[in-house]
Amino acid sequence: MAPLSAPDRPREARPSAMIDKGFLEEGRLIRDVHTIRHLPAVIVQGRYDMATPVATAWDLHRAWPEATFEIVEGAGHSAGEPAIADRLVAATDRFRYDRSP
């Protein structure tokens, strides 16, 4: 029996972001960044991320200079990669303890 192709698989088994071409229409985050720029943010980007290239994250940072921009050497796209996970936890810890406006 051949494996099911993406359209034949149950929806739960397919990453919705890939099916729906992302969570937002292309360009919307950068276009509307003014609506969230008051929020603290860290852009954590894997150097070898093939799903979201470094240039895309850099474009977001240029539009949102208040956000910290961190490139993780040797990492790709997954938040499950230890180096990415470490940076994400460190960022949320900073948000947790830094309550300044």
N, CA, C and O atoms as CSV, one atom per row, in Angstrom:
chain,resi,resn,atom,element,x,y,z
A,1,MET,N,N,0.841,-1.183,0.000
A,1,MET,CA,C,0.000,0.000,0.000
A,1,MET,C,C,0.883,1.242,0.000
A,1,MET,O,O,1.809,1.349,0.804
A,2,ALA,N,N,0.601,2.167,-0.890
A,2,ALA,CA,C,1.378,3.402,-0.995
A,2,ALA,C,C,1.018,4.344,0.144
A,2,ALA,O,O,-0.125,4.356,0.600
A,3,PRO,N,N,1.993,5.143,0.612
A,3,PRO,CA,C,1.676,6.123,1.662
A,3,PRO,C,C,0.675,7.144,1.140
A,3,PRO,O,O,0.620,7.429,-0.056
A,4,LEU,N,N,-0.097,7.675,2.039
A,4,LEU,CA,C,-1.078,8.693,1.669
A,4,LEU,C,C,-0.380,9.980,1.263
A,4,LEU,O,O,0.582,10.399,1.908
A,5,SER,N,N,-0.851,10.596,0.218
A,5,SER,CA,C,-0.306,11.894,-0.162
A,5,SER,C,C,-0.909,12.954,0.760
A,5,SER,O,O,-1.913,12.701,1.425
A,6,ALA,N,N,-0.306,14.123,0.799
A,6,ALA,CA,C,-0.762,15.180,1.714
A,6,ALA,C,C,-2.256,15.460,1.610
A,6,ALA,O,O,-2.908,15.572,2.649
A,7,PRO,N,N,-2.845,15.583,0.401
A,7,PRO,CA,C,-4.284,15.870,0.369
A,7,PRO,C,C,-5.147,14.729,0.898
A,7,PRO,O,O,-6.291,14.956,1.292
A,8,ASP,N,N,-4.610,13.486,0.913
A,8,ASP,CA,C,-5.386,12.340,1.363
A,8,ASP,C,C,-5.252,12.058,2.852
A,8,ASP,O,O,-6.053,11.315,3.420
A,9,ARG,N,N,-4.246,12.644,3.486
A,9,ARG,CA,C,-4.035,12.413,4.915
A,9,ARG,C,C,-5.081,13.148,5.727
A,9,ARG,O,O,-5.597,14.180,5.299
A,10,PRO,N,N,-5.395,12.613,6.908
A,10,PRO,CA,C,-6.292,13.369,7.792
A,10,PRO,C,C,-5.674,14.732,8.091
A,10,PRO,O,O,-4.454,14.846,8.216
A,11,ARG,N,N,-6.491,15.747,8.204
A,11,ARG,CA,C,-6.000,17.109,8.431
A,11,ARG,C,C,-5.098,17.195,9.663
A,11,ARG,O,O,-4.118,17.939,9.655
A,12,GLU,N,N,-5.418,16.442,10.724
A,12,GLU,CA,C,-4.622,16.503,11.954
A,12,GLU,C,C,-3.195,16.031,11.721
A,12,GLU,O,O,-2.299,16.393,12.483
A,13,ALA,N,N,-2.964,15.232,10.688
A,13,ALA,CA,C,-1.640,14.682,10.449
A,13,ALA,C,C,-0.780,15.598,9.587
A,13,ALA,O,O,0.400,15.321,9.374
A,14,ARG,N,N,-1.357,16.681,9.093
A,14,ARG,CA,C,-0.614,17.597,8.236
A,14,ARG,C,C,-0.392,18.912,8.971
A,14,ARG,O,O,-1.310,19.422,9.615
A,15,PRO,N,N,0.800,19.461,8.884
A,15,PRO,CA,C,1.031,20.759,9.526
A,15,PRO,C,C,0.166,21.830,8.869
A,15,PRO,O,O,0.308,22.102,7.677
A,16,SER,N,N,-0.719,22.432,9.638
A,16,SER,CA,C,-1.657,23.394,9.062
A,16,SER,C,C,-0.954,24.599,8.467
A,16,SER,O,O,-1.423,25.155,7.474
A,17,ALA,N,N,0.155,25.013,9.047
A,17,ALA,CA,C,0.850,26.177,8.506
A,17,ALA,C,C,1.322,25.898,7.083
A,17,ALA,O,O,1.316,26.799,6.244
A,18,MET,N,N,1.726,24.675,6.804
A,18,MET,CA,C,2.172,24.330,5.465
A,18,MET,C,C,0.988,24.263,4.507
A,18,MET,O,O,1.087,24.707,3.363
A,19,ILE,N,N,-0.111,23.718,4.961
A,19,ILE,CA,C,-1.293,23.576,4.114
A,19,ILE,C,C,-1.866,24.943,3.782
A,19,ILE,O,O,-2.216,25.222,2.635
A,20,ASP,N,N,-1.956,25.777,4.780
A,20,ASP,CA,C,-2.600,27.077,4.623
A,20,ASP,C,C,-1.627,28.168,4.206
A,20,ASP,O,O,-1.981,29.347,4.206
A,21,LYS,N,N,-0.401,27.786,3.850
A,21,LYS,CA,C,0.646,28.730,3.437
A,21,LYS,C,C,0.948,29.737,4.537
A,21,LYS,O,O,1.157,30.918,4.259
A,22,GLY,N,N,0.971,29.284,5.763
A,22,GLY,CA,C,1.294,30.139,6.894
A,22,GLY,C,C,0.061,30.555,7.663
A,22,GLY,O,O,-1.069,30.274,7.265
A,23,PHE,N,N,0.298,31.224,8.762
A,23,PHE,CA,C,-0.794,31.669,9.621
A,23,PHE,C,C,-1.330,33.031,9.179
A,23,PHE,O,O,-2.487,33.366,9.433
A,24,LEU,N,N,-0.482,33.805,8.520
A,24,LEU,CA,C,-0.859,35.134,8.060
A,24,LEU,C,C,-0.614,35.217,6.557
A,24,LEU,O,O,0.210,34.485,6.008
A,25,GLU,N,N,-1.329,36.105,5.912
A,25,GLU,CA,C,-1.049,36.321,4.490
A,25,GLU,C,C,0.373,36.859,4.355
A,25,GLU,O,O,0.882,37.521,5.259
A,26,GLU,N,N,0.998,36.575,3.240
A,26,GLU,CA,C,2.379,36.980,3.026
A,26,GLU,C,C,2.539,38.491,3.175
A,26,GLU,O,O,1.777,39.270,2.602
A,27,GLY,N,N,3.540,38.889,3.955
A,27,GLY,CA,C,3.845,40.296,4.158
A,27,GLY,C,C,3.062,40.991,5.262
A,27,GLY,O,O,3.354,42.139,5.597
A,28,ARG,N,N,2.076,40.314,5.828
A,28,ARG,CA,C,1.210,40.996,6.805
A,28,ARG,C,C,1.942,41.347,8.097
A,28,ARG,O,O,1.744,42.437,8.633
A,29,LEU,N,N,2.779,40.455,8.606
A,29,LEU,CA,C,3.458,40.739,9.875
A,29,LEU,C,C,4.305,41.998,9.757
A,29,LEU,O,O,4.241,42.874,10.620
A,30,ILE,N,N,5.086,42.091,8.708
A,30,ILE,CA,C,5.929,43.275,8.539
A,30,ILE,C,C,5.065,44.507,8.269
A,30,ILE,O,O,5.330,45.579,8.812
A,31,ARG,N,N,4.054,44.364,7.450
A,31,ARG,CA,C,3.175,45.491,7.126
A,31,ARG,C,C,2.471,46.036,8.372
A,31,ARG,O,O,2.324,47.248,8.528
A,32,ASP,N,N,2.036,45.130,9.260
A,32,ASP,CA,C,1.250,45.543,10.424
A,32,ASP,C,C,2.038,45.518,11.737
A,32,ASP,O,O,1.442,45.539,12.814
A,33,VAL,N,N,3.359,45.474,11.658
A,33,VAL,CA,C,4.170,45.390,12.871
A,33,VAL,C,C,3.917,46.573,13.805
A,33,VAL,O,O,4.123,46.455,15.012
A,34,HIS,N,N,3.480,47.693,13.274
A,34,HIS,CA,C,3.198,48.867,14.119
A,34,HIS,C,C,2.143,48.558,15.185
A,34,HIS,O,O,2.090,49.242,16.207
A,35,THR,N,N,1.314,47.554,14.966
A,35,THR,CA,C,0.266,47.223,15.934
A,35,THR,C,C,0.793,46.435,17.134
A,35,THR,O,O,0.117,46.335,18.158
A,36,ILE,N,N,2.000,45.876,17.008
A,36,ILE,CA,C,2.565,45.068,18.110
A,36,ILE,C,C,3.934,45.547,18.558
A,36,ILE,O,O,4.520,44.965,19.471
A,37,ARG,N,N,4.448,46.582,17.942
A,37,ARG,CA,C,5.826,46.978,18.239
A,37,ARG,C,C,6.032,47.438,19.688
A,37,ARG,O,O,7.173,47.526,20.142
A,38,HIS,N,N,4.966,47.727,20.409
A,38,HIS,CA,C,5.075,48.109,21.822
A,38,HIS,C,C,5.319,46.886,22.720
A,38,HIS,O,O,5.650,47.041,23.896
A,39,LEU,N,N,5.161,45.695,22.181
A,39,LEU,CA,C,5.360,44.469,22.956
A,39,LEU,C,C,6.826,44.063,22.951
A,39,LEU,O,O,7.515,44.238,21.946
A,40,PRO,N,N,7.307,43.524,24.062
A,40,PRO,CA,C,8.682,43.020,24.047
A,40,PRO,C,C,8.755,41.805,23.126
A,40,PRO,O,O,7.832,40.991,23.087
A,41,ALA,N,N,9.852,41.690,22.392
A,41,ALA,CA,C,9.973,40.571,21.452
A,41,ALA,C,C,11.428,40.177,21.252
A,41,ALA,O,O,12.334,41.007,21.323
A,42,VAL,N,N,11.622,38.909,21.003
A,42,VAL,CA,C,12.916,38.367,20.613
A,42,VAL,C,C,12.673,37.530,19.364
A,42,VAL,O,O,11.836,36.627,19.365
A,43,ILE,N,N,13.399,37.832,18.315
A,43,ILE,CA,C,13.338,37.049,17.087
A,43,ILE,C,C,14.482,36.047,17.173
A,43,ILE,O,O,15.652,36.423,17.099
A,44,VAL,N,N,14.143,34.774,17.328
A,44,VAL,CA,C,15.138,33.702,17.431
A,44,VAL,C,C,15.147,32.979,16.089
A,44,VAL,O,O,14.139,32.402,15.684
A,45,GLN,N,N,16.272,33.011,15.408
A,45,GLN,CA,C,16.377,32.501,14.047
A,45,GLN,C,C,17.528,31.509,13.930
A,45,GLN,O,O,18.669,31.836,14.256
A,46,GLY,N,N,17.231,30.305,13.467
A,46,GLY,CA,C,18.282,29.327,13.201
A,46,GLY,C,C,19.047,29.689,11.941
A,46,GLY,O,O,18.438,30.020,10.923
A,47,ARG,N,N,20.355,29.634,11.991
A,47,ARG,CA,C,21.202,29.987,10.843
A,47,ARG,C,C,20.843,29.145,9.611
A,47,ARG,O,O,20.859,29.647,8.487
A,48,TYR,N,N,20.520,27.868,9.829
A,48,TYR,CA,C,20.265,26.960,8.712
A,48,TYR,C,C,18.781,26.641,8.545
A,48,TYR,O,O,18.425,25.573,8.049
A,49,ASP,N,N,17.928,27.558,8.953
A,49,ASP,CA,C,16.478,27.393,8.813
A,49,ASP,C,C,16.128,27.493,7.331
A,49,ASP,O,O,16.311,28.542,6.713
A,50,MET,N,N,15.628,26.402,6.768
A,50,MET,CA,C,15.250,26.390,5.358
A,50,MET,C,C,13.788,26.791,5.166
A,50,MET,O,O,13.396,27.164,4.060
A,51,ALA,N,N,12.981,26.721,6.216
A,51,ALA,CA,C,11.568,27.090,6.116
A,51,ALA,C,C,11.395,28.605,6.164
A,51,ALA,O,O,10.581,29.169,5.433
A,52,THR,N,N,12.164,29.253,7.027
A,52,THR,CA,C,12.134,30.711,7.158
A,52,THR,C,C,13.573,31.196,7.080
A,52,THR,O,O,14.283,31.171,8.085
A,53,PRO,N,N,14.013,31.631,5.926
A,53,PRO,CA,C,15.418,32.034,5.771
A,53,PRO,C,C,15.797,33.202,6.678
A,53,PRO,O,O,14.945,33.996,7.078
A,54,VAL,N,N,17.072,33.292,6.992
A,54,VAL,CA,C,17.591,34.358,7.847
A,54,VAL,C,C,17.209,35.730,7.285
A,54,VAL,O,O,16.913,36.649,8.050
A,55,ALA,N,N,17.213,35.873,5.983
A,55,ALA,CA,C,16.868,37.168,5.376
A,55,ALA,C,C,15.454,37.601,5.749
A,55,ALA,O,O,15.200,38.792,5.926
A,56,THR,N,N,14.542,36.656,5.869
A,56,THR,CA,C,13.167,36.980,6.244
A,56,THR,C,C,13.118,37.493,7.680
A,56,THR,O,O,12.445,38.483,7.968
A,57,ALA,N,N,13.832,36.819,8.578
A,57,ALA,CA,C,13.885,37.269,9.974
A,57,ALA,C,C,14.566,38.637,10.072
A,57,ALA,O,O,14.160,39.479,10.874
A,58,TRP,N,N,15.585,38.852,9.268
A,58,TRP,CA,C,16.279,40.140,9.268
A,58,TRP,C,C,15.341,41.251,8.788
A,58,TRP,O,O,15.352,42.353,9.336
A,59,ASP,N,N,14.526,40.961,7.763
A,59,ASP,CA,C,13.544,41.946,7.291
A,59,ASP,C,C,12.572,42.315,8.413
A,59,ASP,O,O,12.219,43.482,8.581
A,60,LEU,N,N,12.146,41.308,9.176
A,60,LEU,CA,C,11.251,41.580,10.304
A,60,LEU,C,C,11.957,42.448,11.340
A,60,LEU,O,O,11.371,43.401,11.853
A,61,HIS,N,N,13.185,42.133,11.644
A,61,HIS,CA,C,13.931,42.929,12.628
A,61,HIS,C,C,14.122,44.378,12.153
A,61,HIS,O,O,14.032,45.307,12.956
A,62,ARG,N,N,14.380,44.569,10.881
A,62,ARG,CA,C,14.517,45.931,10.343
A,62,ARG,C,C,13.208,46.698,10.493
A,62,ARG,O,O,13.220,47.904,10.738
A,63,ALA,N,N,12.088,46.009,10.349
A,63,ALA,CA,C,10.782,46.653,10.518
A,63,ALA,C,C,10.436,46.836,11.993
A,63,ALA,O,O,9.618,47.687,12.341
A,64,TRP,N,N,11.059,46.039,12.857
A,64,TRP,CA,C,10.763,46.035,14.293
A,64,TRP,C,C,12.084,46.117,15.067
A,64,TRP,O,O,12.462,45.157,15.738
A,65,PRO,N,N,12.782,47.242,14.982
A,65,PRO,CA,C,14.105,47.341,15.599
A,65,PRO,C,C,14.098,47.224,17.118
A,65,PRO,O,O,15.138,46.958,17.721
A,66,GLU,N,N,12.938,47.420,17.747
A,66,GLU,CA,C,12.851,47.263,19.204
A,66,GLU,C,C,13.009,45.799,19.622
A,66,GLU,O,O,13.372,45.512,20.763
A,67,ALA,N,N,12.740,44.889,18.710
A,67,ALA,CA,C,12.872,43.457,19.000
A,67,ALA,C,C,14.349,43.068,19.000
A,67,ALA,O,O,15.129,43.546,18.176
A,68,THR,N,N,14.711,42.213,19.915
A,68,THR,CA,C,16.057,41.657,19.926
A,68,THR,C,C,16.130,40.615,18.817
A,68,THR,O,O,15.175,39.870,18.601
A,69,PHE,N,N,17.251,40.559,18.118
A,69,PHE,CA,C,17.428,39.623,17.007
A,69,PHE,C,C,18.582,38.688,17.337
A,69,PHE,O,O,19.709,39.137,17.549
A,70,GLU,N,N,18.307,37.404,17.380
A,70,GLU,CA,C,19.329,36.418,17.723
A,70,GLU,C,C,19.394,35.336,16.654
A,70,GLU,O,O,18.399,34.670,16.367
A,71,ILE,N,N,20.573,35.169,16.069
A,71,ILE,CA,C,20.794,34.080,15.124
A,71,ILE,C,C,21.465,32.951,15.897
A,71,ILE,O,O,22.463,33.161,16.586
A,72,VAL,N,N,20.905,31.756,15.773
A,72,VAL,CA,C,21.432,30.593,16.483
A,72,VAL,C,C,22.266,29.771,15.503
A,72,VAL,O,O,21.733,29.141,14.590
A,73,GLU,N,N,23.571,29.790,15.706
A,73,GLU,CA,C,24.487,29.054,14.832
A,73,GLU,C,C,24.213,27.551,14.915
A,73,GLU,O,O,23.952,27.021,15.995
A,74,GLY,N,N,24.274,26.883,13.794
A,74,GLY,CA,C,24.132,25.431,13.751
A,74,GLY,C,C,22.700,24.930,13.890
A,74,GLY,O,O,22.466,23.721,13.913
A,75,ALA,N,N,21.749,25.840,13.982
A,75,ALA,CA,C,20.353,25.429,14.182
A,75,ALA,C,C,19.535,25.663,12.922
A,75,ALA,O,O,19.897,26.450,12.048
A,76,GLY,N,N,18.414,24.945,12.865
A,76,GLY,CA,C,17.489,25.089,11.751
A,76,GLY,C,C,16.209,25.762,12.205
A,76,GLY,O,O,16.237,26.825,12.825
A,77,HIS,N,N,15.077,25.129,11.886
A,77,HIS,CA,C,13.774,25.742,12.098
A,77,HIS,C,C,13.068,25.299,13.383
A,77,HIS,O,O,12.219,26.027,13.897
A,78,SER,N,N,13.399,24.145,13.895
A,78,SER,CA,C,12.610,23.531,14.969
A,78,SER,C,C,12.872,24.123,16.345
A,78,SER,O,O,14.020,24.279,16.763
A,79,ALA,N,N,11.789,24.450,17.041
A,79,ALA,CA,C,11.902,24.894,18.432
A,79,ALA,C,C,12.353,23.748,19.324
A,79,ALA,O,O,12.730,23.971,20.475
A,80,GLY,N,N,12.317,22.522,18.805
A,80,GLY,CA,C,12.777,21.364,19.561
A,80,GLY,C,C,14.286,21.179,19.528
A,80,GLY,O,O,14.821,20.350,20.263
A,81,GLU,N,N,14.974,21.932,18.693
A,81,GLU,CA,C,16.435,21.846,18.670
A,81,GLU,C,C,16.958,22.472,19.956
A,81,GLU,O,O,16.522,23.559,20.335
A,82,PRO,N,N,17.889,21.797,20.635
A,82,PRO,CA,C,18.348,22.303,21.938
A,82,PRO,C,C,18.806,23.759,21.934
A,82,PRO,O,O,18.466,24.502,22.854
A,83,ALA,N,N,19.552,24.181,20.944
A,83,ALA,CA,C,20.059,25.559,20.933
A,83,ALA,C,C,18.923,26.562,20.751
A,83,ALA,O,O,18.938,27.630,21.364
A,84,ILE,N,N,17.947,26.232,19.921
A,84,ILE,CA,C,16.785,27.116,19.731
A,84,ILE,C,C,15.965,27.144,21.016
A,84,ILE,O,O,15.584,28.212,21.494
A,85,ALA,N,N,15.696,25.966,21.570
A,85,ALA,CA,C,14.905,25.882,22.803
A,85,ALA,C,C,15.559,26.690,23.920
A,85,ALA,O,O,14.866,27.385,24.665
A,86,ASP,N,N,16.880,26.609,24.046
A,86,ASP,CA,C,17.593,27.378,25.077
A,86,ASP,C,C,17.359,28.876,24.909
A,86,ASP,O,O,17.114,29.576,25.891
A,87,ARG,N,N,17.432,29.374,23.676
A,87,ARG,CA,C,17.225,30.798,23.421
A,87,ARG,C,C,15.782,31.213,23.706
A,87,ARG,O,O,15.536,32.290,24.249
A,88,LEU,N,N,14.832,30.353,23.338
A,88,LEU,CA,C,13.424,30.668,23.589
A,88,LEU,C,C,13.123,30.718,25.081
A,88,LEU,O,O,12.398,31.599,25.543
A,89,VAL,N,N,13.676,29.779,25.830
A,89,VAL,CA,C,13.473,29.774,27.283
A,89,VAL,C,C,14.131,31.003,27.907
A,89,VAL,O,O,13.553,31.640,28.788
A,90,ALA,N,N,15.331,31.334,27.453
A,90,ALA,CA,C,16.012,32.523,27.987
A,90,ALA,C,C,15.192,33.778,27.701
A,90,ALA,O,O,15.088,34.658,28.555
A,91,ALA,N,N,14.619,33.865,26.523
A,91,ALA,CA,C,13.802,35.038,26.168
A,91,ALA,C,C,12.570,35.129,27.057
A,91,ALA,O,O,12.254,36.200,27.575
A,92,THR,N,N,11.873,34.012,27.236
A,92,THR,CA,C,10.668,34.062,28.072
A,92,THR,C,C,11.021,34.328,29.522
A,92,THR,O,O,10.253,34.971,30.238
A,93,ASP,N,N,12.173,33.842,29.967
A,93,ASP,CA,C,12.605,34.164,31.329
A,93,ASP,C,C,12.845,35.666,31.482
A,93,ASP,O,O,12.486,36.255,32.502
A,94,ARG,N,N,13.455,36.284,30.462
A,94,ARG,CA,C,13.670,37.741,30.520
A,94,ARG,C,C,12.335,38.468,30.583
A,94,ARG,O,O,12.189,39.425,31.344
A,95,PHE,N,N,11.366,38.032,29.801
A,95,PHE,CA,C,10.043,38.664,29.834
A,95,PHE,C,C,9.402,38.490,31.205
A,95,PHE,O,O,8.731,39.390,31.710
A,96,ARG,N,N,9.615,37.333,31.793
A,96,ARG,CA,C,9.024,37.033,33.082
A,96,ARG,C,C,9.539,37.954,34.183
A,96,ARG,O,O,8.777,38.412,35.035
A,97,TYR,N,N,10.854,38.218,34.153
A,97,TYR,CA,C,11.466,38.972,35.236
A,97,TYR,C,C,11.596,40.458,34.953
A,97,TYR,O,O,11.762,41.250,35.881
A,98,ASP,N,N,11.523,40.851,33.688
A,98,ASP,CA,C,11.642,42.281,33.336
A,98,ASP,C,C,10.247,42.810,33.097
A,98,ASP,O,O,9.681,42.616,32.021
A,99,ARG,N,N,9.699,43.465,34.071
A,99,ARG,CA,C,8.321,44.004,33.977
A,99,ARG,C,C,8.310,45.490,33.647
A,99,ARG,O,O,7.285,46.155,33.794
A,100,SER,N,N,9.455,46.011,33.200
A,100,SER,CA,C,9.484,47.438,32.882
A,100,SER,C,C,8.659,47.719,31.636
A,100,SER,O,O,8.579,46.871,30.747
A,101,PRO,N,N,8.054,48.877,31.558
A,101,PRO,CA,C,7.208,49.197,30.400
A,101,PRO,C,C,8.003,49.375,29.129
A,101,PRO,O,O,7.429,49.646,28.074
